[in-house]
């Protein structure tokens, strides 16, 4: 998607406060991802949760969701990429719950790392200049340069991944 098209889309989103299901239905190319993602949005609504459009200029359009006290975000990157980002606090209790549900490998595989660590720029980073992420011990493994927001990020989630997201949000 060109920069000009993204800007036109951003201006439209900025003035219309769109519903996530409308954007996904009309813009996401992959039909399997679209179907599983719309199922996820239906699940949220069945649990009395409606994603709220957030307008921060210069960023990809996103919707903020809070479910059972856990904040997460749905970010529409392009015609073929949508992300679900779950913000977590890796307390011992939460790590035990993840371990009991046998989700530790999928969590470790989807940790979000600081974009500064790979030479990128992060407009949301709460770290001092020159610092490239935070180090954390998760499931006994030392993880380096994690995003300071502590996110588990799923890109283009399929049906199975949507089920994992729901489990992570339930605990």
TORMIPA-749000 format. One record per residue: chain; x, y, z of N, C-alpha, C in turn; residue in one letter; residue number from 1. Coordinates in Angstrom, 2 decimals. Layout:
N
kette nc1 nc2 nc3 cac1 cac2 cac3 cc1 cc2 cc3 rest nr
A X Y Z X Y Z X Y Z A NUM
...
END
This chain:
171
kette nc1 nc2 nc3 cac1 cac2 cac3 cc1 cc2 cc3 rest nr
A 0.85 -1.16 0.00 0.00 0.00 0.00 0.90 1.23 0.00 X 1
A 0.60 2.17 -0.89 1.45 3.36 -1.01 1.22 4.30 0.17 X 2
A 2.17 5.17 0.37 2.09 6.15 1.45 0.88 7.06 1.26 X 3
A 0.58 7.42 0.01 -0.55 8.29 -0.28 -1.88 7.61 0.07 X 4
A -1.99 6.33 -0.29 -3.23 5.60 0.02 -3.39 5.45 1.53 X 5
A -2.28 5.17 2.21 -2.35 5.06 3.68 -2.82 6.38 4.29 X 6
A -2.32 7.49 3.77 -2.70 8.79 4.31 -4.18 9.07 4.08 X 7
A -4.70 8.75 2.90 -6.13 8.93 2.62 -6.95 8.05 3.55 X 8
A -6.53 6.81 3.71 -7.24 5.90 4.60 -7.20 6.42 6.03 X 9
A -6.04 6.87 6.48 -5.91 7.40 7.83 -6.85 8.57 8.05 X 10
A -6.91 9.50 7.10 -7.80 10.66 7.24 -9.26 10.22 7.31 X 11
A -9.63 9.21 6.52 -10.99 8.69 6.56 -11.29 8.06 7.93 X 12
A -10.36 7.23 8.42 -10.54 6.59 9.71 -10.63 7.63 10.84 X 13
A -9.82 8.66 10.71 -9.76 9.70 11.73 -11.10 10.41 11.90 X 14
A -11.82 10.58 10.81 -13.09 11.31 10.87 -14.30 10.40 11.08 X 15
A -14.14 9.09 10.88 -15.32 8.23 10.91 -15.42 7.31 12.12 X 16
A -14.36 7.17 12.94 -14.34 6.23 14.06 -14.95 4.88 13.67 X 17
A -14.31 4.19 12.76 -14.89 2.97 12.19 -14.92 1.80 13.16 X 18
A -15.84 0.90 12.88 -15.91 -0.34 13.63 -14.88 -1.30 13.03 X 19
A -14.23 -2.06 13.90 -13.18 -2.98 13.46 -13.71 -3.99 12.44 X 20
A -14.92 -4.49 12.64 -15.43 -5.51 11.72 -15.66 -4.95 10.33 X 21
A -15.99 -3.65 10.23 -16.16 -3.05 8.91 -14.83 -2.93 8.19 X 22
A -13.79 -2.50 8.90 -12.47 -2.36 8.28 -11.95 -3.72 7.85 X 23
A -12.05 -4.72 8.75 -11.56 -6.06 8.42 -12.34 -6.64 7.24 X 24
A -13.66 -6.51 7.27 -14.49 -7.07 6.19 -14.16 -6.45 4.84 X 25
A -13.91 -5.15 4.84 -13.70 -4.45 3.58 -12.25 -4.40 3.12 X 26
A -11.31 -4.59 4.02 -9.91 -4.34 3.66 -8.98 -5.55 3.72 X 27
A -9.25 -6.49 4.62 -8.33 -7.61 4.76 -8.46 -8.55 3.57 X 28
A -7.35 -8.92 2.97 -7.35 -9.70 1.74 -7.53 -11.19 2.00 X 29
A -6.79 -11.74 2.93 -6.81 -13.19 3.19 -8.15 -13.59 3.81 X 30
A -8.93 -14.37 3.08 -10.28 -14.76 3.53 -10.25 -15.61 4.79 X 31
A -9.26 -16.48 4.95 -9.19 -17.32 6.16 -8.90 -16.47 7.39 X 32
A -7.97 -15.54 7.26 -7.66 -14.64 8.38 -8.87 -13.76 8.67 X 33
A -9.51 -13.26 7.63 -10.70 -12.42 7.80 -11.78 -13.18 8.58 X 34
A -12.04 -14.41 8.20 -13.09 -15.20 8.84 -12.77 -15.46 10.32 X 35
A -11.53 -15.89 10.60 -11.17 -16.17 12.00 -11.15 -14.89 12.82 X 36
A -10.71 -13.81 12.23 -10.65 -12.55 12.96 -12.05 -12.01 13.27 X 37
A -12.95 -12.13 12.31 -14.32 -11.69 12.55 -14.98 -12.55 13.63 X 38
A -14.61 -13.83 13.70 -15.09 -14.71 14.77 -14.61 -14.18 16.13 X 39
A -13.37 -13.74 16.18 -12.80 -13.17 17.39 -13.55 -11.90 17.81 X 40
A -13.86 -11.03 16.86 -14.60 -9.81 17.17 -16.00 -10.15 17.68 X 41
A -16.63 -11.15 17.09 -17.95 -11.61 17.57 -17.84 -12.12 19.01 X 42
A -16.77 -12.86 19.32 -16.55 -13.35 20.68 -16.42 -12.19 21.65 X 43
A -15.66 -11.15 21.26 -15.53 -9.98 22.12 -16.89 -9.36 22.40 X 44
A -17.66 -9.18 21.35 -18.97 -8.55 21.51 -19.92 -9.42 22.35 X 45
A -19.82 -10.74 22.21 -20.63 -11.65 23.02 -20.28 -11.52 24.50 X 46
A -19.07 -11.04 24.77 -18.61 -10.81 26.14 -18.73 -9.33 26.53 X 47
A -19.60 -8.63 25.83 -19.88 -7.20 26.09 -18.65 -6.31 26.00 X 48
A -17.79 -6.61 25.04 -16.59 -5.81 24.81 -16.63 -5.30 23.38 X 49
A -16.48 -4.00 23.22 -16.42 -3.42 21.88 -15.08 -2.73 21.70 X 50
A -14.32 -3.13 20.69 -13.06 -2.44 20.44 -13.31 -0.96 20.14 X 51
A -12.51 -0.09 20.74 -12.66 1.35 20.58 -11.54 1.87 19.69 X 52
A -11.93 2.56 18.63 -10.94 3.11 17.70 -10.12 4.18 18.40 X 53
A -8.82 4.11 18.22 -7.90 5.09 18.82 -7.21 5.85 17.70 X 54
A -7.12 7.13 17.86 -6.58 7.99 16.82 -5.26 8.62 17.29 X 55
A -4.16 8.05 16.84 -2.85 8.62 17.11 -2.16 8.82 15.78 X 56
A -2.05 10.07 15.39 -1.51 10.40 14.07 -0.13 9.79 13.86 X 57
A 0.07 9.27 12.67 1.36 8.72 12.30 1.50 7.23 12.59 X 58
A 0.54 6.66 13.30 0.59 5.24 13.60 -0.43 4.51 12.74 X 59
A -0.28 3.21 12.67 -1.28 2.41 11.98 -2.59 2.50 12.77 X 60
A -3.72 2.46 12.06 -5.00 2.49 12.77 -5.10 1.33 13.76 X 61
A -5.62 1.60 14.96 -5.76 0.52 15.91 -6.98 0.73 16.79 X 62
A -7.39 -0.37 17.40 -8.52 -0.38 18.30 -8.03 -0.88 19.64 X 63
A -8.47 -0.22 20.70 -8.09 -0.60 22.05 -9.21 -1.44 22.66 X 64
A -8.81 -2.49 23.34 -9.78 -3.40 23.94 -9.33 -3.69 25.37 X 65
A -10.29 -3.70 26.29 -9.97 -4.15 27.64 -10.94 -5.27 27.99 X 66
A -10.36 -6.40 28.34 -11.15 -7.58 28.68 -10.61 -8.17 29.96 X 67
A -11.45 -8.27 30.96 -11.08 -8.81 32.28 -9.83 -8.10 32.85 X 68
A -9.79 -6.80 32.67 -8.69 -6.02 33.20 -7.42 -6.07 32.38 X 69
A -7.42 -6.85 31.30 -6.23 -6.93 30.44 -6.45 -6.05 29.22 X 70
A -5.49 -5.19 28.97 -5.56 -4.32 27.81 -4.91 -5.03 26.62 X 71
A -5.56 -4.95 25.50 -4.92 -5.42 24.28 -5.36 -4.55 23.12 X 72
A -4.65 -4.71 22.03 -4.87 -3.84 20.88 -5.04 -4.68 19.62 X 73
A -5.86 -4.17 18.74 -6.01 -4.75 17.41 -5.45 -3.69 16.47 X 74
A -4.42 -4.04 15.73 -3.75 -3.08 14.86 -3.88 -3.54 13.42 X 75
A -4.44 -2.69 12.59 -4.55 -3.00 11.17 -3.36 -2.35 10.48 X 76
A -2.46 -3.17 9.95 -1.21 -2.67 9.39 -1.36 -2.36 7.90 X 77
A -2.04 -3.21 7.19 -2.09 -3.10 5.74 -3.22 -3.98 5.25 X 78
A -3.38 -4.10 3.94 -4.44 -4.94 3.40 -4.25 -6.41 3.74 X 79
A -3.07 -6.80 4.16 -2.84 -8.21 4.42 -2.27 -8.49 5.80 X 80
A -2.28 -7.51 6.69 -1.73 -7.75 8.03 -2.62 -7.11 9.09 X 81
A -3.03 -7.93 10.05 -3.72 -7.46 11.23 -3.03 -8.11 12.43 X 82
A -2.87 -7.36 13.51 -2.18 -7.89 14.69 -3.07 -7.76 15.91 X 83
A -2.95 -8.74 16.78 -3.54 -8.66 18.11 -2.36 -8.61 19.07 X 84
A -2.32 -7.57 19.87 -1.21 -7.37 20.81 -1.79 -7.38 22.22 X 85
A -1.41 -8.38 23.00 -1.89 -8.51 24.37 -0.81 -7.99 25.30 X 86
A -1.17 -7.01 26.11 -0.22 -6.46 27.08 -0.32 -7.29 28.35 X 87
A 0.81 -7.80 28.81 0.81 -8.68 29.98 1.85 -8.24 31.00 X 88
A 1.64 -8.71 32.20 2.62 -8.56 33.26 3.03 -9.98 33.63 X 89
A 4.26 -10.34 33.37 4.72 -11.72 33.55 4.99 -12.03 35.01 X 90
A 3.96 -11.89 35.84 4.10 -12.27 37.24 4.25 -13.79 37.32 X 91
A 4.72 -14.27 38.46 4.83 -15.73 38.66 3.47 -16.39 38.51 X 92
A 2.42 -15.75 39.03 1.07 -16.31 38.94 0.64 -16.46 37.47 X 93
A 0.87 -15.42 36.66 0.46 -15.47 35.26 1.29 -16.52 34.50 X 94
A 2.58 -16.59 34.79 3.42 -17.59 34.14 2.95 -19.01 34.52 X 95
A 2.54 -19.20 35.77 2.03 -20.52 36.18 0.76 -20.87 35.43 X 96
A -0.14 -19.92 35.27 -1.39 -20.16 34.54 -1.09 -20.52 33.08 X 97
A -0.18 -19.79 32.46 0.19 -20.09 31.07 0.79 -21.49 30.98 X 98
A 1.66 -21.81 31.93 2.29 -23.14 31.94 1.24 -24.24 32.14 X 99
A 0.31 -24.04 33.06 -0.75 -25.03 33.31 -1.62 -25.28 32.08 X 100
A -1.77 -24.26 31.25 -2.56 -24.38 30.02 -1.71 -24.75 28.81 X 101
A -0.44 -25.08 29.08 0.49 -25.51 28.04 0.60 -24.50 26.89 X 102
A 0.68 -23.23 27.26 0.76 -22.16 26.26 2.12 -21.46 26.26 X 103
A 3.07 -21.97 27.06 4.34 -21.26 27.19 5.12 -21.16 25.88 X 104
A 5.09 -22.19 25.05 5.84 -22.13 23.79 5.27 -21.10 22.83 X 105
A 3.94 -21.04 22.73 3.34 -20.06 21.82 3.56 -18.64 22.35 X 106
A 3.57 -18.48 23.68 3.87 -17.17 24.25 5.31 -16.77 23.94 X 107
A 6.25 -17.67 24.18 7.66 -17.36 23.90 7.89 -17.07 22.42 X 108
A 7.19 -17.78 21.55 7.34 -17.58 20.10 6.76 -16.26 19.62 X 109
A 5.90 -15.63 20.44 5.22 -14.42 19.98 5.47 -13.20 20.86 X 110
A 6.54 -13.25 21.65 6.92 -12.07 22.41 7.31 -10.96 21.46 X 111
A 6.98 -9.75 21.82 7.36 -8.61 20.98 8.66 -8.02 21.50 X 112
A 9.60 -7.88 20.60 10.91 -7.32 20.94 10.95 -5.84 20.58 X 113
A 11.82 -5.12 21.25 11.97 -3.70 21.01 12.49 -3.46 19.59 X 114
A 11.82 -2.60 18.87 12.25 -2.32 17.49 13.58 -1.59 17.46 X 115
A 13.95 -0.92 18.54 15.25 -0.26 18.60 16.40 -1.27 18.55 X 116
A 16.15 -2.47 19.09 17.20 -3.50 19.13 17.64 -3.90 17.73 X 117
A 16.75 -3.77 16.75 17.11 -4.12 15.37 17.32 -2.88 14.51 X 118
A 17.56 -1.75 15.17 17.86 -0.52 14.44 16.63 0.28 14.05 X 119
A 15.45 -0.17 14.47 14.22 0.54 14.13 13.94 1.70 15.07 X 120
A 12.83 2.36 14.80 12.40 3.48 15.61 11.12 3.08 16.34 X 121
A 10.95 3.55 17.55 9.73 3.25 18.30 9.17 4.56 18.84 X 122
A 8.01 4.96 18.33 7.39 6.20 18.79 6.73 6.07 20.15 X 123
A 6.51 4.84 20.60 5.82 4.62 21.87 6.75 4.19 22.99 X 124
A 8.02 4.09 22.71 8.95 3.54 23.69 9.05 4.45 24.91 X 125
A 8.97 3.82 26.07 9.06 4.56 27.33 10.46 4.46 27.93 X 126
A 11.39 3.97 27.14 12.75 3.79 27.61 13.60 4.99 27.23 X 127
A 14.67 5.25 27.98 15.56 6.36 27.64 16.23 6.13 26.27 X 128
A 16.62 7.19 25.60 17.32 7.03 24.32 18.52 6.11 24.46 X 129
A 18.73 5.28 23.48 19.86 4.37 23.47 19.59 3.03 24.14 X 130
A 18.51 2.92 24.90 18.16 1.66 25.56 17.33 0.85 24.58 X 131
A 17.72 -0.41 24.39 17.04 -1.25 23.39 16.27 -2.39 24.05 X 132
A 15.20 -2.03 24.74 14.33 -3.04 25.32 14.66 -3.36 26.76 X 133
A 13.85 -4.23 27.30 14.02 -4.67 28.69 14.33 -6.16 28.70 X 134
A 15.04 -6.59 29.72 15.35 -8.00 29.89 14.43 -8.58 30.96 X 135
A 13.94 -9.77 30.73 12.97 -10.38 31.63 13.20 -11.89 31.64 X 136
A 13.03 -12.50 32.79 13.09 -13.96 32.87 11.65 -14.46 32.80 X 137
A 11.37 -15.24 31.75 10.03 -15.77 31.51 10.16 -17.28 31.34 X 138
A 9.42 -18.01 32.14 9.48 -19.48 32.15 10.92 -19.97 32.31 X 139
A 11.67 -19.27 33.15 13.04 -19.66 33.45 14.04 -19.32 32.36 X 140
A 13.61 -18.66 31.30 14.51 -18.27 30.21 14.71 -16.77 30.23 X 141
A 15.98 -16.36 30.09 16.25 -14.93 30.05 15.97 -14.41 28.64 X 142
A 15.02 -13.50 28.56 14.64 -12.89 27.29 15.20 -11.48 27.27 X 143
A 15.91 -11.14 26.22 16.56 -9.83 26.13 15.89 -8.95 25.09 X 144
A 15.89 -7.66 25.37 15.41 -6.63 24.46 13.92 -6.74 24.13 X 145
A 13.12 -7.09 25.13 11.68 -7.13 24.93 11.13 -5.71 24.87 X 146
A 10.02 -5.56 24.19 9.32 -4.28 24.14 8.97 -3.85 25.56 X 147
A 9.14 -2.58 25.85 8.87 -2.11 27.21 7.40 -2.22 27.57 X 148
A 6.53 -2.38 26.58 5.10 -2.54 26.85 4.72 -3.94 27.25 X 149
A 5.66 -4.91 27.15 5.41 -6.31 27.51 4.23 -6.88 26.73 X 150
A 4.42 -7.05 25.44 3.35 -7.56 24.57 3.63 -8.97 24.06 X 151
A 2.54 -9.71 23.92 2.54 -10.94 23.14 1.78 -10.54 21.87 X 152
A 2.40 -10.70 20.72 1.83 -10.19 19.47 1.58 -11.32 18.49 X 153
A 0.36 -11.37 17.99 -0.04 -12.38 17.01 -0.39 -11.68 15.71 X 154
A 0.28 -12.08 14.65 0.04 -11.48 13.34 -0.80 -12.42 12.49 X 155
A -1.83 -11.87 11.86 -2.75 -12.64 11.02 -3.17 -13.94 11.69 X 156
A -3.82 -13.83 12.86 -4.17 -15.04 13.61 -5.19 -15.92 12.88 X 157
A -4.89 -17.22 12.87 -5.84 -18.19 12.30 -6.77 -18.65 13.41 X 158
A -7.64 -19.60 13.11 -8.63 -20.08 14.08 -7.97 -20.59 15.35 X 159
A -6.91 -21.40 15.22 -6.23 -21.95 16.39 -5.60 -20.85 17.24 X 160
A -5.01 -19.86 16.58 -4.38 -18.77 17.30 -5.41 -17.91 18.01 X 161
A -6.57 -17.71 17.39 -7.65 -16.98 18.05 -8.05 -17.68 19.34 X 162
A -8.09 -19.00 19.34 -8.42 -19.74 20.55 -7.36 -19.53 21.64 X 163
A -6.10 -19.46 21.25 -5.02 -19.19 22.20 -5.18 -17.78 22.77 X 164
A -5.48 -16.82 21.91 -5.68 -15.44 22.37 -6.79 -15.40 23.41 X 165
A -7.89 -16.07 23.14 -8.99 -16.10 24.10 -8.55 -16.69 25.44 X 166
A -7.78 -17.79 25.40 -7.30 -18.41 26.63 -6.39 -17.46 27.41 X 167
A -5.51 -16.76 26.70 -4.61 -15.82 27.37 -5.39 -14.69 28.01 X 168
A -6.46 -14.26 27.39 -7.26 -13.17 27.92 -8.15 -13.62 29.09 X 169
A -8.51 -14.88 29.11 -9.39 -15.39 30.17 -8.68 -15.44 31.52 X 170
A -7.36 -15.51 31.53 -6.63 -15.68 32.80 -5.92 -14.43 33.21 X 171
END
